[in-house]
Amino acid sequence: MNFRLTLGKLQKDHRIDIINLKKDKMLNNFSTVEKADNNSIVFVEKEELHEKVKKKNVGLIITNTEIDTGSPQAVVDNPRGLFFDLVRGCSEKKSKKGISSKAVIGKSCEIAETAYIGPFVIIEDNVVLGENVIIHGNSYIGSNTVIGDNTEVKALTSIYKNITIGKNCIIHSGVVVGADGYGYDDSNNKLTKIPQIGEIVIEDNVEIGANCTIDRATLGETLIKSNVKIDNLVQVAHNVKIGANTRIAAQSGIAGSSELGNWVVLAGQVGIGDHVSITDNVVLTAQSGVAGDIQETGVYSGTPARKMKKQYRMMAYQSKLEKMWKKIKNLEKKIENYEDNSKK
């Protein structure tokens, strides 16, 4: 990342005190402690890193405890937070606007003058793109789709027709939004496809990782509420509703018509069955499987998912099964011997 920032300007703009301040000191990169140099910004939260950072001449150390070093340092309550605020501020996406001559634009589209459409993008009819929307090359936007201000669609993304996407979203490469939900009628000894004619609504500030799939509703809508963050390789099925501020890690799958509350966390490879309801503030640890409703806030593990303490207790019992089985067999033998002897 290329940027140039003096310590004096950083102190003034962010209203922080800097020990060993050298106002004209130039900073130009963010780094780990191991790779830091005289122009680097690093953050240090763990005490075991103090000795390492002392041995270096670092541009700026952001820390929560003062370190005995001659390098400039800002002592703040949340070093990680300030560090990544600076990263965000120095990595704001470049202003792009205009339509590539190699893009194909349908009829009756409303495209803001500040929007950018890259080469080989296909925009179907009646699409609305808001201010500062960026559609990178080789992407497809279906008819009657609306994309809100400041949303960025990365290359090689497919957004089907009748999709609504809010403001400030990021949709990464390979995402498919609006493919048919998985629905078939199995009567008359054959599988007949059920038409999927619903919609998808994605609210503001949502991020969808690479190669995710968000399926169209059969009827009604598939809904992803504001501030949801979805990792790569996640499947969201038809008519699913995901509450605000929910986080979903890679390779998780949510089956049709399930509903997740607000601030839910799905760790990697979590599976949610169909028509399941999960209340607010539930955490599901990696590879958990949910087949029934979860109505109580807490941390859940295992398949079927149980409160984590209960699941760990059961796992502890399982580790003793072989020993318990041997004891039972020994007891059975003793009982058989006792019965044989009592008959004599």
Secondary structure, DSSP 8 states (H G I E B T S, - for coil): ----EEHHHHHHHHT---BT--TT-EE-EE--TTT--TTEEEEE-SGGGHHHHHTS--SEEEESS--SSSS-EEE-S-HHHHHHHHHHHH-------EE-TT-EE-TT-EE-TT-EE-TT-EE-TT-EE-TT-EE-TT-EE-TT-EE-TT-EE-SS-EE-SSEEE-SS-EE-TT-EEEE----EE-GGGS-EE-----EEEE-TT-EE-TT-EEE--SSSEEEE-TT-EE-SS-EE-TT-EE-TT-EE-TT-EE-TT-EE-TT-EE-TT-EE-TT-EE-TTEEE-TT-EE-S-B-S-EEEETTTTEEHHHHHHHHHHHHTHHHHHHHHHHHHHHHHHHHHHHH-
